[in-house]
Amino acid sequence: MRFLHPDGTPVHLAYCSNVHQAEDLAGVIAQLGAHAEPVRQRLGVGRLGIGLWLARTAVTELAADERALTTLKRELAARGLETVTLNAFPYEGFHREVVKKDVYLPDWADPARLDYTLDCARVLAALLPDDARRGSVSTLPLAWRTPWPTERADTARRALDQLASGLAELESDTGRRIRVGFEPEPGCVVETTTQAVREFADVDRDYLGVCLDACHLAVQFEEPGEALGRLADAGLPIVKLQASCAVEAPDPTDPRARTALRELAERRFLHQARTVNDDGTVVGVDDLPDALDGGGLPAAGVDRPWRTHFHAPLHAEPEPPLRTTADQLTTVLAGLLGGPSAVCDHIEVETYTWSVLPRPPADLAAGIAAELTWARDRLTGLGLKEDHS
């Protein structure tokens, strides 16, 4: 879906296809008919944005075969779908039985990550609608925090320079600008906007910036206004917003909260957990079971909530007494799009956890459509007009 900001900026709203299990091109095309088109039909719109996740296998096929690219473009158009953004954080195997920290591999010190990301950018340049201003690709925030010795950090910095050069060359060749956003995430080399400003101080701002994930922002207890102001003051562009909600236990001493959290402590994805100490410092553990079983987080009552990196559906509350950080996401959207100028023009709803919810929905398309309706309502509430052209 497209919207127009009062300043005239077109704003794209999409949902991320990493919720679907498909790693080759045939699987990607099949999911367009099985999931994305039914979502569009439920929304009653003529055009739906889909933020594609293209695993290494699919990207290799698309980058090497122009006929394959043509086929994908034709399938998107035939189903009323458009793509202006790719999620290139997971490399492959995102729906394996156990993923956990493997999602951070290869990292930005590995040449495979650079090659994959540039291939994604080339594919996206070919998929962009003719009237799209630019495209975006989201990626991991360099690496998981350990091990990250100086020599690997230096290698990654050189890779970022090569990435910017490759994107500039792509724009020269195609006339399409693709920007890459690094996504701060708990437990990684870059967890917060403060670290993003430091680590990306010298990148080429024409092509590189931040992908802001609202769930991650909430888990790290970053206040949205301060975080957005910090990025703006540093001149670091927000290439893309991933509209997502974390799960919060307002009172982690409540036995009902512990029981509800335990239902979320599943084995496929990593669910980092954080709380705030009396002195205001954020403390955490790498996975929710560590908090529940290992005593890794203090549990001091209602003034010290726990938040966990579990992407909850935007429109629905989890099992009480848990709640989501949807109010914080609303504040982020207002900070990005509620002012006289649009700060970000690509918004991607990224709830990839539907299949690992304690009670997965019988109708996934209906759930995704409800999330997009939630997001649409907030965008129009900020004064954006839906573009039906």
C-alpha positions as CSV (number, residue, x, y, z in Angstrom):
1,M,0.0,0.0,0.0
2,R,1.1,3.5,-0.7
3,F,0.4,6.7,1.2
4,L,1.2,10.4,0.6
5,H,2.7,12.4,3.4
6,P,1.5,16.0,3.6
7,D,4.9,17.1,2.3
8,G,4.3,15.1,-0.9
9,T,6.6,12.1,0.0
10,P,5.2,8.7,-1.1
11,V,5.3,6.3,1.8
12,H,5.3,2.6,1.2
13,L,3.7,0.1,3.6
14,A,4.5,-3.6,3.1
15,Y,4.6,-6.8,5.1
16,C,7.7,-9.0,5.2
17,S,7.7,-12.4,3.6
18,N,10.2,-13.9,6.0
19,V,7.1,-15.2,7.8
20,H,6.8,-17.7,5.0
21,Q,8.9,-20.8,4.5
22,A,10.4,-20.5,1.0
23,E,14.1,-20.5,0.1
24,D,14.2,-21.1,-3.7
25,L,12.5,-19.1,-6.4
26,A,9.7,-21.7,-7.0
27,G,8.8,-21.4,-3.3
28,V,8.9,-17.6,-3.4
29,I,6.5,-17.5,-6.3
30,A,4.2,-20.1,-4.7
31,Q,4.0,-18.0,-1.5
32,L,2.8,-15.0,-3.5
33,G,-0.3,-16.9,-4.5
34,A,-0.8,-18.8,-1.3
35,H,-0.3,-15.9,1.1
36,A,0.4,-12.4,-0.3
37,E,-2.5,-12.2,-2.8
38,P,-5.1,-13.4,-0.2
39,V,-3.8,-10.7,2.1
40,R,-4.3,-8.1,-0.6
41,Q,-7.8,-9.4,-1.3
42,R,-8.7,-9.2,2.4
43,L,-7.6,-5.7,2.6
44,G,-9.6,-4.8,-0.5
45,V,-6.7,-2.9,-2.2
46,G,-5.5,-2.9,-5.7
47,R,-1.9,-2.9,-4.8
48,L,-0.1,-4.5,-1.8
49,G,3.6,-4.0,-0.9
50,I,5.5,-7.1,0.0
51,G,9.0,-6.9,1.5
52,L,10.6,-10.0,0.1
53,W,13.0,-12.2,1.9
54,L,15.1,-13.9,-0.7
55,A,17.4,-16.5,0.7
56,R,20.8,-17.0,-0.9
57,T,19.5,-19.8,-3.2
58,A,16.7,-17.6,-4.6
59,V,19.0,-14.6,-5.0
60,T,21.6,-16.6,-6.8
61,E,19.0,-17.8,-9.3
62,L,17.6,-14.3,-9.8
63,A,20.9,-12.6,-10.2
64,A,22.2,-15.1,-12.7
65,D,19.1,-15.5,-14.9
66,E,17.2,-12.6,-16.4
67,R,14.4,-14.9,-17.4
68,A,13.9,-15.8,-13.7
69,L,13.7,-12.1,-12.8
70,T,11.2,-11.5,-15.5
71,T,9.1,-14.4,-14.2
72,L,9.1,-13.0,-10.7
73,K,8.2,-9.5,-11.9
74,R,5.4,-10.9,-13.9
75,E,4.0,-12.9,-10.9
76,L,4.2,-9.9,-8.7
77,A,2.3,-7.7,-11.2
78,A,-0.3,-10.4,-11.9
79,R,-1.2,-10.6,-8.2
80,G,-1.3,-6.9,-7.5
81,L,1.9,-6.9,-5.5
82,E,4.9,-4.5,-5.6
83,T,8.3,-4.7,-3.9
84,V,10.4,-1.7,-2.9
85,T,12.3,-3.3,0.0
86,L,14.0,-6.6,0.7
87,N,14.9,-8.1,4.1
88,A,18.4,-9.4,3.6
89,F,19.1,-10.1,7.3
90,P,18.6,-13.9,7.2
91,Y,20.9,-15.5,4.7
92,E,19.3,-18.9,4.6
93,G,17.6,-21.5,6.8
94,F,15.4,-19.0,8.6
95,H,12.7,-21.7,9.1
96,R,14.9,-24.5,10.3
97,E,13.8,-26.3,13.4
98,V,16.5,-24.3,15.4
99,V,17.8,-21.0,14.1
100,K,18.9,-19.0,17.2
101,K,22.3,-17.3,16.6
102,D,22.8,-18.8,13.2
103,V,20.7,-15.9,11.8
104,Y,23.7,-13.7,12.3
105,L,25.8,-15.7,9.9
106,P,27.6,-14.9,7.7
107,D,28.4,-11.6,9.4
108,W,29.9,-8.4,7.8
109,A,33.5,-9.7,8.2
110,D,32.7,-12.6,5.8
111,P,32.8,-11.7,2.1
112,A,29.7,-13.8,1.6
113,R,27.6,-11.2,3.3
114,L,28.8,-8.4,1.0
115,D,28.2,-10.5,-2.1
116,Y,24.8,-11.6,-1.0
117,T,23.7,-8.0,-0.1
118,L,24.9,-6.6,-3.4
119,D,23.1,-9.4,-5.2
120,C,19.9,-8.5,-3.3
121,A,20.4,-4.8,-4.3
122,R,20.8,-5.8,-8.0
123,V,17.6,-7.9,-7.9
124,L,15.7,-5.2,-6.1
125,A,16.8,-2.6,-8.7
126,A,15.2,-4.8,-11.3
127,L,12.0,-5.4,-9.3
128,L,11.3,-1.8,-8.3
129,P,8.1,-0.3,-9.8
130,D,8.9,2.3,-12.5
131,D,7.4,5.1,-10.3
132,A,9.3,4.2,-7.1
133,R,11.8,6.8,-5.9
134,R,14.3,4.2,-4.5
135,G,14.6,0.8,-2.9
136,S,15.8,-0.4,0.5
137,V,17.5,-3.5,1.8
138,S,17.8,-4.3,5.5
139,T,20.7,-6.2,7.0
140,L,22.2,-7.3,10.3
141,P,24.1,-4.8,12.6
142,L,27.5,-6.1,11.6
143,A,27.6,-9.3,13.7
144,W,26.7,-10.9,17.0
145,R,28.7,-9.2,19.7
146,T,31.1,-12.0,20.3
147,P,33.6,-12.9,19.0
148,W,34.3,-9.5,17.4
149,P,38.1,-8.9,17.5
150,T,39.6,-5.7,16.0
151,E,40.7,-7.5,12.8
152,R,37.2,-8.6,12.1
153,A,35.8,-5.2,12.8
154,D,38.3,-3.6,10.4
155,T,37.4,-6.2,7.7
156,A,33.7,-5.3,8.2
157,R,34.4,-1.6,7.8
158,R,36.2,-2.2,4.6
159,A,33.2,-4.2,3.4
160,L,30.9,-1.3,4.1
161,D,33.0,0.9,1.9
162,Q,32.8,-1.7,-0.8
163,L,29.0,-2.0,-0.3
164,A,28.6,1.8,-0.8
165,S,30.8,1.7,-3.9
166,G,28.8,-1.2,-5.3
167,L,25.5,0.6,-4.7
168,A,26.8,3.8,-6.3
169,E,27.9,1.7,-9.4
170,L,24.4,0.0,-9.5
171,E,22.7,3.4,-9.5
172,S,25.1,4.6,-12.3
173,D,24.2,1.5,-14.3
174,T,20.5,1.3,-13.7
175,G,19.4,4.8,-12.6
176,R,17.9,3.1,-9.4
177,R,19.1,4.1,-6.0
178,I,19.1,1.2,-3.4
179,R,20.0,2.0,0.2
180,V,21.0,-0.5,2.8
181,G,19.9,-0.1,6.4
182,F,21.8,-1.8,9.3
183,E,19.3,-3.0,11.9
184,P,20.3,-2.5,15.6
185,E,19.4,-5.6,17.6
186,P,19.9,-6.7,21.2
187,G,23.0,-8.8,21.6
188,C,24.7,-7.6,18.5
189,V,27.7,-5.4,17.9
190,V,25.2,-2.6,17.4
191,E,22.3,-2.9,19.9
192,T,21.2,0.7,20.2
193,T,20.9,3.9,18.2
194,T,23.8,5.3,20.3
195,Q,26.0,2.5,19.1
196,A,24.7,2.9,15.5
197,V,25.7,6.6,15.5
198,R,29.2,5.5,16.7
199,E,29.7,2.5,14.4
200,F,28.3,4.1,11.3
201,A,29.8,7.6,11.8
202,D,31.9,7.5,8.6
203,V,29.6,5.6,6.2
204,D,28.4,7.0,2.9
205,R,25.0,8.5,3.9
206,D,23.8,8.5,0.3
207,Y,23.6,4.7,0.3
208,L,23.9,3.4,3.9
209,G,21.9,4.1,7.1
210,V,19.8,2.5,9.7
211,C,16.9,0.1,9.6
212,L,15.0,0.9,12.8
213,D,13.1,-2.1,14.3
214,A,10.6,-0.8,16.8
215,C,10.6,-4.1,18.7
216,H,14.4,-4.0,19.2
217,L,14.1,-0.3,20.2
218,A,11.6,-1.3,22.9
219,V,13.6,-4.3,24.2
220,Q,16.6,-2.0,24.7
221,F,14.3,0.5,26.6
222,E,15.2,3.3,24.2
223,E,12.8,6.2,24.4
224,P,11.6,6.8,20.8
225,G,11.9,10.6,20.7
226,E,15.4,10.5,22.0
227,A,16.4,7.7,19.7
228,L,15.0,9.5,16.6
229,G,16.6,12.7,17.7
230,R,20.0,11.0,18.1
231,L,19.9,9.7,14.6
232,A,18.7,13.0,13.2
233,D,21.5,14.9,15.0
234,A,24.1,12.5,13.6
235,G,22.7,12.8,10.0
236,L,22.2,9.0,9.9
237,P,19.3,8.3,7.6
238,I,16.5,5.9,8.6
239,V,16.4,3.8,5.5
240,K,13.5,1.7,6.7
241,L,11.2,1.1,9.7
242,Q,10.3,-2.4,10.7
243,A,7.0,-2.0,12.3
244,S,7.1,-4.6,15.1
245,C,6.1,-5.0,18.8
246,A,8.0,-6.6,21.7
247,V,6.3,-8.6,24.5
248,E,6.4,-7.0,27.9
249,A,5.7,-8.5,31.4
250,P,4.7,-5.5,33.5
251,D,5.3,-7.4,36.7
252,P,7.8,-10.3,36.2
253,T,7.2,-11.5,39.8
254,D,3.6,-12.4,38.8
255,P,3.4,-16.2,38.5
256,R,0.9,-15.8,35.7
257,A,3.4,-13.7,33.7
258,R,6.0,-16.4,34.2
259,T,3.6,-19.0,32.9
260,A,2.7,-16.9,29.9
261,L,6.3,-16.1,29.1
262,R,7.3,-19.8,29.2
263,E,4.8,-20.4,26.4
264,L,6.9,-18.0,24.3
265,A,10.2,-19.6,25.1
266,E,10.3,-21.7,21.9
267,R,13.3,-23.3,20.4
268,R,13.5,-21.9,16.8
269,F,14.3,-18.2,17.3
270,L,16.4,-16.2,19.7
271,H,14.3,-14.1,22.2
272,Q,16.6,-11.7,23.9
273,A,15.2,-10.4,27.2
274,R,16.0,-7.1,29.0
275,T,15.0,-5.0,32.0
276,V,16.2,-1.9,33.7
277,N,18.2,-1.7,37.0
278,D,17.5,0.8,39.8
279,D,20.3,3.0,38.4
280,G,18.7,3.1,34.9
281,T,21.1,0.7,33.2
282,V,19.7,-1.9,30.9
283,V,20.6,-5.5,31.7
284,G,19.7,-8.6,29.8
285,V,20.2,-12.2,28.8
286,D,20.6,-13.7,25.3
287,D,17.4,-15.8,25.4
288,L,14.2,-15.9,27.3
289,P,14.8,-19.3,28.9
290,D,17.9,-17.9,30.5
291,A,15.7,-15.3,32.2
292,L,13.1,-17.8,33.3
293,D,15.4,-20.6,34.4
294,G,18.8,-19.0,35.0
295,G,17.9,-16.1,37.1
296,G,19.7,-13.8,34.7
297,L,17.3,-10.9,35.1
298,P,16.2,-9.2,38.3
299,A,12.5,-9.4,39.0
300,A,11.6,-6.6,41.3
301,G,8.0,-5.9,40.5
302,V,5.8,-3.6,38.5
303,D,8.4,-0.8,38.3
304,R,10.9,-3.1,36.5
305,P,9.1,-4.8,33.6
306,W,10.8,-7.4,31.4
307,R,10.7,-7.0,27.6
308,T,11.6,-9.8,25.2
309,H,12.4,-9.9,21.6
310,F,9.4,-11.8,20.4
311,H,7.7,-10.1,17.5
312,A,4.1,-10.0,18.5
313,P,1.2,-9.2,16.1
314,L,0.6,-5.5,16.0
315,H,-3.1,-5.6,16.4
316,A,-3.5,-8.2,19.2
317,E,-2.5,-8.5,22.8
318,P,-0.8,-11.7,24.1
319,E,-2.0,-13.9,26.9
320,P,-2.6,-11.7,30.0
321,P,-1.0,-10.4,32.1
322,L,1.5,-9.9,29.2
323,R,1.2,-7.0,26.9
324,T,2.9,-5.6,23.8
325,T,4.8,-2.4,23.1
326,A,2.3,-1.3,20.5
327,D,2.0,2.1,22.1
328,Q,5.7,2.6,21.6
329,L,5.4,1.7,18.0
330,T,2.7,4.2,17.6
331,T,5.0,6.8,19.1
332,V,7.8,5.8,16.6
333,L,5.4,6.2,13.7
334,A,4.4,9.6,14.9
335,G,8.0,10.7,15.3
336,L,8.8,9.5,11.8
337,L,5.7,10.7,9.9
338,G,3.8,13.0,12.2
339,G,5.9,16.1,11.5
340,P,6.0,18.5,8.6
341,S,8.5,16.3,6.8
342,A,8.6,12.5,6.3
343,V,11.7,11.0,8.0
344,C,11.3,7.5,6.6
345,D,9.4,6.3,3.5
346,H,9.6,2.5,3.8
347,I,7.6,0.7,6.5
348,E,7.6,-3.0,6.7
349,V,5.4,-5.0,9.1
350,E,7.8,-7.8,10.2
351,T,6.0,-10.4,12.4
352,Y,7.8,-13.6,11.5
353,T,6.8,-15.4,14.6
354,W,3.2,-16.4,13.7
355,S,4.2,-20.1,13.4
356,V,5.7,-20.2,16.9
357,L,2.9,-18.4,18.7
358,P,1.4,-20.6,21.5
359,R,-1.7,-20.7,19.4
360,P,-0.9,-20.1,15.7
361,P,-3.8,-18.7,13.7
362,A,-5.8,-20.9,11.4
363,D,-5.9,-18.1,8.9
364,L,-2.5,-16.5,8.5
365,A,-3.7,-14.1,5.7
366,A,-6.4,-12.7,8.0
367,G,-3.8,-12.1,10.7
368,I,-1.4,-10.3,8.4
369,A,-4.2,-8.3,6.9
370,A,-5.3,-7.2,10.4
371,E,-1.8,-6.1,11.2
372,L,-1.6,-4.0,8.0
373,T,-5.0,-2.5,8.8
374,W,-3.7,-1.5,12.2
375,A,-0.7,0.2,10.6
376,R,-2.9,1.8,7.9
377,D,-5.2,3.3,10.6
378,R,-2.2,4.9,12.3
379,L,-0.7,6.3,9.2
380,T,-4.0,7.9,8.1
381,G,-4.4,9.1,11.7
382,L,-1.1,11.0,11.2
383,G,-2.6,12.8,8.2
384,L,-1.2,10.6,5.4
385,K,-3.6,9.9,2.6
386,E,-3.9,6.5,1.1
387,D,-2.8,6.5,-2.6
388,H,-5.2,4.3,-4.7
389,S,-3.6,5.2,-8.0
